[in-house]
């Protein structure tokens, strides 16, 4: 992925005509990771509309 990131595919004018919504809207995902892979793994899910609940070790 380059910077700046392109908008998600459902967030364009063509998809608005069909009243589409992000595919994971309303889904909660728990992230229990202490390495850098956790945020990078959760980012595509958040881009698709999921709510990410992050739990970090103390």
PyMOL Python script that loads the backbone (N, CA, C, O; Angstrom):
from pymol import cmd

cmd.read_pdbstr("""\
ATOM      1  N   UNK A   1       0.835  -1.174   0.000  1.00  0.00           N
ATOM      2  CA  UNK A   1       0.000   0.000   0.000  1.00  0.00           C
ATOM      3  C   UNK A   1       0.882   1.241   0.000  1.00  0.00           C
ATOM      4  O   UNK A   1       1.848   1.340   0.757  1.00  0.00           O
ATOM      5  N   UNK A   2       0.540   2.151  -0.836  1.00  0.00           N
ATOM      6  CA  UNK A   2       1.289   3.394  -0.881  1.00  0.00           C
ATOM      7  C   UNK A   2       0.663   4.445   0.008  1.00  0.00           C
ATOM      8  O   UNK A   2      -0.418   4.247   0.563  1.00  0.00           O
ATOM      9  N   UNK A   3       1.327   5.524   0.132  1.00  0.00           N
ATOM     10  CA  UNK A   3       0.815   6.621   0.927  1.00  0.00           C
ATOM     11  C   UNK A   3       0.565   7.790   0.021  1.00  0.00           C
ATOM     12  O   UNK A   3       1.455   8.051  -0.788  1.00  0.00           O
ATOM     13  N   UNK A   4      -0.489   8.515   0.037  1.00  0.00           N
ATOM     14  CA  UNK A   4      -1.638   8.270   0.897  1.00  0.00           C
ATOM     15  C   UNK A   4      -2.428   7.064   0.407  1.00  0.00           C
ATOM     16  O   UNK A   4      -2.413   6.721  -0.775  1.00  0.00           O
ATOM     17  N   UNK A   5      -3.111   6.438   1.344  1.00  0.00           N
ATOM     18  CA  UNK A   5      -3.875   5.249   0.999  1.00  0.00           C
ATOM     19  C   UNK A   5      -5.084   5.632   0.172  1.00  0.00           C
ATOM     20  O   UNK A   5      -5.709   6.669   0.398  1.00  0.00           O
ATOM     21  N   UNK A   6      -5.400   4.794  -0.774  1.00  0.00           N
ATOM     22  CA  UNK A   6      -6.575   5.063  -1.604  1.00  0.00           C
ATOM     23  C   UNK A   6      -7.838   4.751  -0.810  1.00  0.00           C
ATOM     24  O   UNK A   6      -7.798   3.937   0.113  1.00  0.00           O
ATOM     25  N   UNK A   7      -8.946   5.378  -1.150  1.00  0.00           N
ATOM     26  CA  UNK A   7     -10.192   5.131  -0.410  1.00  0.00           C
ATOM     27  C   UNK A   7     -10.660   3.695  -0.636  1.00  0.00           C
ATOM     28  O   UNK A   7     -10.358   3.103  -1.673  1.00  0.00           O
ATOM     29  N   UNK A   8     -11.382   3.140   0.306  1.00  0.00           N
ATOM     30  CA  UNK A   8     -11.897   1.780   0.138  1.00  0.00           C
ATOM     31  C   UNK A   8     -12.783   1.690  -1.095  1.00  0.00           C
ATOM     32  O   UNK A   8     -13.406   2.679  -1.482  1.00  0.00           O
ATOM     33  N   UNK A   9     -12.847   0.507  -1.723  1.00  0.00           N
ATOM     34  CA  UNK A   9     -13.585   0.394  -2.986  1.00  0.00           C
ATOM     35  C   UNK A   9     -15.076   0.660  -2.867  1.00  0.00           C
ATOM     36  O   UNK A   9     -15.699   1.026  -3.864  1.00  0.00           O
ATOM     37  N   UNK A  10     -15.684   0.493  -1.683  1.00  0.00           N
ATOM     38  CA  UNK A  10     -17.115   0.748  -1.550  1.00  0.00           C
ATOM     39  C   UNK A  10     -17.406   2.226  -1.308  1.00  0.00           C
ATOM     40  O   UNK A  10     -18.566   2.621  -1.196  1.00  0.00           O
ATOM     41  N   UNK A  11     -16.354   3.045  -1.226  1.00  0.00           N
ATOM     42  CA  UNK A  11     -16.533   4.459  -0.926  1.00  0.00           C
ATOM     43  C   UNK A  11     -16.359   5.305  -2.190  1.00  0.00           C
ATOM     44  O   UNK A  11     -15.723   6.358  -2.146  1.00  0.00           O
ATOM     45  N   UNK A  12     -16.907   4.864  -3.283  1.00  0.00           N
ATOM     46  CA  UNK A  12     -16.835   5.658  -4.501  1.00  0.00           C
ATOM     47  C   UNK A  12     -18.239   5.969  -4.999  1.00  0.00           C
ATOM     48  O   UNK A  12     -19.217   5.451  -4.459  1.00  0.00           O
ATOM     49  N   UNK A  13     -18.346   6.789  -6.001  1.00  0.00           N
ATOM     50  CA  UNK A  13     -19.659   7.234  -6.474  1.00  0.00           C
ATOM     51  C   UNK A  13     -20.491   6.098  -7.045  1.00  0.00           C
ATOM     52  O   UNK A  13     -21.711   6.095  -6.884  1.00  0.00           O
ATOM     53  N   UNK A  14     -19.865   5.133  -7.708  1.00  0.00           N
ATOM     54  CA  UNK A  14     -20.620   4.041  -8.322  1.00  0.00           C
ATOM     55  C   UNK A  14     -21.326   3.209  -7.267  1.00  0.00           C
ATOM     56  O   UNK A  14     -22.475   2.815  -7.465  1.00  0.00           O
ATOM     57  N   UNK A  15     -20.665   2.931  -6.149  1.00  0.00           N
ATOM     58  CA  UNK A  15     -21.287   2.080  -5.138  1.00  0.00           C
ATOM     59  C   UNK A  15     -22.376   2.828  -4.365  1.00  0.00           C
ATOM     60  O   UNK A  15     -23.272   2.190  -3.812  1.00  0.00           O
ATOM     61  N   UNK A  16     -22.325   4.146  -4.313  1.00  0.00           N
ATOM     62  CA  UNK A  16     -23.364   4.898  -3.615  1.00  0.00           C
ATOM     63  C   UNK A  16     -24.716   4.766  -4.318  1.00  0.00           C
ATOM     64  O   UNK A  16     -25.763   4.862  -3.678  1.00  0.00           O
ATOM     65  N   UNK A  17     -24.692   4.548  -5.616  1.00  0.00           N
ATOM     66  CA  UNK A  17     -25.946   4.395  -6.343  1.00  0.00           C
ATOM     67  C   UNK A  17     -26.694   3.152  -5.898  1.00  0.00           C
ATOM     68  O   UNK A  17     -27.920   3.099  -5.998  1.00  0.00           O
ATOM     69  N   UNK A  18     -25.973   2.152  -5.406  1.00  0.00           N
ATOM     70  CA  UNK A  18     -26.593   0.899  -4.997  1.00  0.00           C
ATOM     71  C   UNK A  18     -26.773   0.818  -3.490  1.00  0.00           C
ATOM     72  O   UNK A  18     -27.104  -0.247  -2.968  1.00  0.00           O
ATOM     73  N   UNK A  19     -26.561   1.919  -2.782  1.00  0.00           N
ATOM     74  CA  UNK A  19     -26.723   1.989  -1.334  1.00  0.00           C
ATOM     75  C   UNK A  19     -25.929   0.910  -0.608  1.00  0.00           C
ATOM     76  O   UNK A  19     -26.422   0.303   0.343  1.00  0.00           O
ATOM     77  N   UNK A  20     -24.712   0.676  -1.055  1.00  0.00           N
ATOM     78  CA  UNK A  20     -23.894  -0.340  -0.390  1.00  0.00           C
ATOM     79  C   UNK A  20     -23.259   0.241   0.867  1.00  0.00           C
ATOM     80  O   UNK A  20     -23.158   1.457   1.033  1.00  0.00           O
ATOM     81  N   UNK A  21     -22.846  -0.639   1.722  1.00  0.00           N
ATOM     82  CA  UNK A  21     -22.181  -0.233   2.952  1.00  0.00           C
ATOM     83  C   UNK A  21     -20.938  -1.091   3.108  1.00  0.00           C
ATOM     84  O   UNK A  21     -20.817  -2.121   2.445  1.00  0.00           O
ATOM     85  N   UNK A  22     -20.012  -0.690   3.972  1.00  0.00           N
ATOM     86  CA  UNK A  22     -18.814  -1.497   4.161  1.00  0.00           C
ATOM     87  C   UNK A  22     -19.184  -2.924   4.552  1.00  0.00           C
ATOM     88  O   UNK A  22     -20.115  -3.123   5.333  1.00  0.00           O
ATOM     89  N   UNK A  23     -18.479  -3.913   4.029  1.00  0.00           N
ATOM     90  CA  UNK A  23     -18.874  -5.302   4.251  1.00  0.00           C
ATOM     91  C   UNK A  23     -18.799  -5.767   5.705  1.00  0.00           C
ATOM     92  O   UNK A  23     -19.544  -6.669   6.089  1.00  0.00           O
ATOM     93  N   UNK A  24     -17.933  -5.188   6.514  1.00  0.00           N
ATOM     94  CA  UNK A  24     -17.795  -5.625   7.906  1.00  0.00           C
ATOM     95  C   UNK A  24     -18.412  -4.639   8.894  1.00  0.00           C
ATOM     96  O   UNK A  24     -18.098  -4.684  10.083  1.00  0.00           O
ATOM     97  N   UNK A  25     -19.272  -3.765   8.427  1.00  0.00           N
ATOM     98  CA  UNK A  25     -19.915  -2.805   9.316  1.00  0.00           C
ATOM     99  C   UNK A  25     -20.738  -3.544  10.366  1.00  0.00           C
ATOM    100  O   UNK A  25     -21.530  -4.426  10.032  1.00  0.00           O
ATOM    101  N   UNK A  26     -20.552  -3.185  11.629  1.00  0.00           N
ATOM    102  CA  UNK A  26     -21.264  -3.816  12.713  1.00  0.00           C
ATOM    103  C   UNK A  26     -20.536  -5.001  13.324  1.00  0.00           C
ATOM    104  O   UNK A  26     -21.023  -5.595  14.286  1.00  0.00           O
ATOM    105  N   UNK A  27     -19.377  -5.355  12.782  1.00  0.00           N
ATOM    106  CA  UNK A  27     -18.592  -6.474  13.299  1.00  0.00           C
ATOM    107  C   UNK A  27     -17.514  -5.930  14.227  1.00  0.00           C
ATOM    108  O   UNK A  27     -16.817  -4.974  13.886  1.00  0.00           O
ATOM    109  N   UNK A  28     -17.380  -6.540  15.400  1.00  0.00           N
ATOM    110  CA  UNK A  28     -16.311  -6.158  16.318  1.00  0.00           C
ATOM    111  C   UNK A  28     -15.211  -7.207  16.257  1.00  0.00           C
ATOM    112  O   UNK A  28     -15.485  -8.407  16.281  1.00  0.00           O
ATOM    113  N   UNK A  29     -13.972  -6.752  16.178  1.00  0.00           N
ATOM    114  CA  UNK A  29     -12.821  -7.636  16.109  1.00  0.00           C
ATOM    115  C   UNK A  29     -11.926  -7.335  17.297  1.00  0.00           C
ATOM    116  O   UNK A  29     -11.559  -6.182  17.526  1.00  0.00           O
ATOM    117  N   UNK A  30     -11.575  -8.358  18.050  1.00  0.00           N
ATOM    118  CA  UNK A  30     -10.648  -8.194  19.164  1.00  0.00           C
ATOM    119  C   UNK A  30      -9.227  -8.404  18.706  1.00  0.00           C
ATOM    120  O   UNK A  30      -8.916  -9.396  18.047  1.00  0.00           O
ATOM    121  N   UNK A  31      -8.364  -7.470  19.056  1.00  0.00           N
ATOM    122  CA  UNK A  31      -6.943  -7.581  18.693  1.00  0.00           C
ATOM    123  C   UNK A  31      -6.149  -7.764  19.979  1.00  0.00           C
ATOM    124  O   UNK A  31      -6.093  -6.864  20.818  1.00  0.00           O
ATOM    125  N   UNK A  32      -5.541  -8.927  20.128  1.00  0.00           N
ATOM    126  CA  UNK A  32      -4.755  -9.262  21.313  1.00  0.00           C
ATOM    127  C   UNK A  32      -3.329  -9.531  20.869  1.00  0.00           C
ATOM    128  O   UNK A  32      -2.904 -10.685  20.812  1.00  0.00           O
ATOM    129  N   UNK A  33      -2.599  -8.497  20.559  1.00  0.00           N
ATOM    130  CA  UNK A  33      -1.264  -8.684  20.009  1.00  0.00           C
ATOM    131  C   UNK A  33      -0.316  -7.637  20.587  1.00  0.00           C
ATOM    132  O   UNK A  33      -0.694  -6.485  20.796  1.00  0.00           O
ATOM    133  N   UNK A  34       0.907  -8.056  20.837  1.00  0.00           N
ATOM    134  CA  UNK A  34       1.893  -7.116  21.362  1.00  0.00           C
ATOM    135  C   UNK A  34       3.008  -6.852  20.353  1.00  0.00           C
ATOM    136  O   UNK A  34       3.983  -6.173  20.679  1.00  0.00           O
ATOM    137  N   UNK A  35       2.883  -7.370  19.147  1.00  0.00           N
ATOM    138  CA  UNK A  35       3.890  -7.128  18.121  1.00  0.00           C
ATOM    139  C   UNK A  35       3.331  -6.190  17.061  1.00  0.00           C
ATOM    140  O   UNK A  35       2.161  -5.808  17.106  1.00  0.00           O
ATOM    141  N   UNK A  36       4.170  -5.830  16.119  1.00  0.00           N
ATOM    142  CA  UNK A  36       3.737  -4.905  15.068  1.00  0.00           C
ATOM    143  C   UNK A  36       2.752  -5.555  14.108  1.00  0.00           C
ATOM    144  O   UNK A  36       2.055  -4.847  13.380  1.00  0.00           O
ATOM    145  N   UNK A  37       2.674  -6.882  14.085  1.00  0.00           N
ATOM    146  CA  UNK A  37       1.775  -7.556  13.152  1.00  0.00           C
ATOM    147  C   UNK A  37       0.306  -7.308  13.493  1.00  0.00           C
ATOM    148  O   UNK A  37      -0.541  -7.326  12.600  1.00  0.00           O
ATOM    149  N   UNK A  38      -0.007  -7.079  14.758  1.00  0.00           N
ATOM    150  CA  UNK A  38      -1.391  -6.874  15.174  1.00  0.00           C
ATOM    151  C   UNK A  38      -2.052  -5.697  14.503  1.00  0.00           C
ATOM    152  O   UNK A  38      -3.089  -5.872  13.864  1.00  0.00           O
ATOM    153  N   UNK A  39      -1.494  -4.497  14.619  1.00  0.00           N
ATOM    154  CA  UNK A  39      -2.124  -3.341  13.969  1.00  0.00           C
ATOM    155  C   UNK A  39      -2.183  -3.467  12.447  1.00  0.00           C
ATOM    156  O   UNK A  39      -3.151  -3.030  11.824  1.00  0.00           O
ATOM    157  N   UNK A  40      -1.156  -4.059  11.852  1.00  0.00           N
ATOM    158  CA  UNK A  40      -1.175  -4.219  10.401  1.00  0.00           C
ATOM    159  C   UNK A  40      -2.188  -5.263   9.968  1.00  0.00           C
ATOM    160  O   UNK A  40      -2.735  -5.174   8.868  1.00  0.00           O
ATOM    161  N   UNK A  41      -2.445  -6.249  10.811  1.00  0.00           N
ATOM    162  CA  UNK A  41      -3.464  -7.236  10.493  1.00  0.00           C
ATOM    163  C   UNK A  41      -4.867  -6.698  10.681  1.00  0.00           C
ATOM    164  O   UNK A  41      -5.788  -7.096   9.967  1.00  0.00           O
ATOM    165  N   UNK A  42      -5.038  -5.797  11.636  1.00  0.00           N
ATOM    166  CA  UNK A  42      -6.363  -5.240  11.910  1.00  0.00           C
ATOM    167  C   UNK A  42      -6.727  -4.102  10.958  1.00  0.00           C
ATOM    168  O   UNK A  42      -7.906  -3.798  10.780  1.00  0.00           O
ATOM    169  N   UNK A  43      -5.737  -3.480  10.353  1.00  0.00           N
ATOM    170  CA  UNK A  43      -5.994  -2.324   9.492  1.00  0.00           C
ATOM    171  C   UNK A  43      -6.911  -2.659   8.308  1.00  0.00           C
ATOM    172  O   UNK A  43      -7.842  -1.896   8.050  1.00  0.00           O
ATOM    173  N   UNK A  44      -6.697  -3.759   7.577  1.00  0.00           N
ATOM    174  CA  UNK A  44      -7.633  -4.049   6.476  1.00  0.00           C
ATOM    175  C   UNK A  44      -9.054  -4.320   6.960  1.00  0.00           C
ATOM    176  O   UNK A  44     -10.025  -3.991   6.279  1.00  0.00           O
ATOM    177  N   UNK A  45      -9.166  -4.924   8.147  1.00  0.00           N
ATOM    178  CA  UNK A  45     -10.498  -5.167   8.688  1.00  0.00           C
ATOM    179  C   UNK A  45     -11.186  -3.851   9.046  1.00  0.00           C
ATOM    180  O   UNK A  45     -12.384  -3.687   8.814  1.00  0.00           O
ATOM    181  N   UNK A  46     -10.424  -2.917   9.610  1.00  0.00           N
ATOM    182  CA  UNK A  46     -10.986  -1.597   9.923  1.00  0.00           C
ATOM    183  C   UNK A  46     -11.348  -0.848   8.640  1.00  0.00           C
ATOM    184  O   UNK A  46     -12.348  -0.131   8.600  1.00  0.00           O
ATOM    185  N   UNK A  47     -10.545  -1.013   7.601  1.00  0.00           N
ATOM    186  CA  UNK A  47     -10.859  -0.378   6.316  1.00  0.00           C
ATOM    187  C   UNK A  47     -12.159  -0.909   5.738  1.00  0.00           C
ATOM    188  O   UNK A  47     -12.843  -0.205   4.995  1.00  0.00           O
ATOM    189  N   UNK A  48     -12.507  -2.151   6.075  1.00  0.00           N
ATOM    190  CA  UNK A  48     -13.745  -2.742   5.579  1.00  0.00           C
ATOM    191  C   UNK A  48     -14.921  -2.486   6.513  1.00  0.00           C
ATOM    192  O   UNK A  48     -16.005  -3.031   6.306  1.00  0.00           O
ATOM    193  N   UNK A  49     -14.718  -1.657   7.546  1.00  0.00           N
ATOM    194  CA  UNK A  49     -15.822  -1.227   8.381  1.00  0.00           C
ATOM    195  C   UNK A  49     -15.906  -1.872   9.746  1.00  0.00           C
ATOM    196  O   UNK A  49     -16.793  -1.519  10.524  1.00  0.00           O
ATOM    197  N   UNK A  50     -15.024  -2.802  10.074  1.00  0.00           N
ATOM    198  CA  UNK A  50     -15.086  -3.464  11.374  1.00  0.00           C
ATOM    199  C   UNK A  50     -14.617  -2.527  12.478  1.00  0.00           C
ATOM    200  O   UNK A  50     -13.775  -1.658  12.254  1.00  0.00           O
ATOM    201  N   UNK A  51     -15.170  -2.711  13.667  1.00  0.00           N
ATOM    202  CA  UNK A  51     -14.720  -1.960  14.842  1.00  0.00           C
ATOM    203  C   UNK A  51     -13.637  -2.798  15.522  1.00  0.00           C
ATOM    204  O   UNK A  51     -13.875  -3.953  15.874  1.00  0.00           O
ATOM    205  N   UNK A  52     -12.462  -2.223  15.706  1.00  0.00           N
ATOM    206  CA  UNK A  52     -11.329  -2.935  16.293  1.00  0.00           C
ATOM    207  C   UNK A  52     -11.266  -2.604  17.777  1.00  0.00           C
ATOM    208  O   UNK A  52     -11.216  -1.436  18.163  1.00  0.00           O
ATOM    209  N   UNK A  53     -11.269  -3.644  18.602  1.00  0.00           N
ATOM    210  CA  UNK A  53     -11.128  -3.492  20.048  1.00  0.00           C
ATOM    211  C   UNK A  53      -9.741  -3.990  20.395  1.00  0.00           C
ATOM    212  O   UNK A  53      -9.451  -5.181  20.282  1.00  0.00           O
ATOM    213  N   UNK A  54      -8.883  -3.071  20.817  1.00  0.00           N
ATOM    214  CA  UNK A  54      -7.483  -3.405  21.039  1.00  0.00           C
ATOM    215  C   UNK A  54      -7.220  -3.650  22.522  1.00  0.00           C
ATOM    216  O   UNK A  54      -7.624  -2.862  23.377  1.00  0.00           O
ATOM    217  N   UNK A  55      -6.541  -4.748  22.806  1.00  0.00           N
ATOM    218  CA  UNK A  55      -6.148  -5.085  24.171  1.00  0.00           C
ATOM    219  C   UNK A  55      -4.637  -5.230  24.190  1.00  0.00           C
ATOM    220  O   UNK A  55      -4.080  -6.078  23.494  1.00  0.00           O
ATOM    221  N   UNK A  56      -3.974  -4.403  24.986  1.00  0.00           N
ATOM    222  CA  UNK A  56      -2.512  -4.435  25.061  1.00  0.00           C
ATOM    223  C   UNK A  56      -2.079  -4.978  26.415  1.00  0.00           C
ATOM    224  O   UNK A  56      -2.768  -4.785  27.417  1.00  0.00           O
ATOM    225  N   UNK A  57      -0.934  -5.658  26.443  1.00  0.00           N
ATOM    226  CA  UNK A  57      -0.437  -6.167  27.729  1.00  0.00           C
ATOM    227  C   UNK A  57       0.006  -5.014  28.629  1.00  0.00           C
ATOM    228  O   UNK A  57       0.341  -3.929  28.152  1.00  0.00           O
ATOM    229  N   UNK A  58       0.002  -5.263  29.910  1.00  0.00           N
ATOM    230  CA  UNK A  58       0.391  -4.210  30.862  1.00  0.00           C
ATOM    231  C   UNK A  58       1.866  -4.051  30.921  1.00  0.00           C
ATOM    232  O   UNK A  58       2.367  -3.212  31.669  1.00  0.00           O
TER     233      UNK A  58
END
""", "prot")
cmd.dss("prot")
cmd.show_as("cartoon", "prot")
cmd.util.cbc("prot")
cmd.orient("prot")
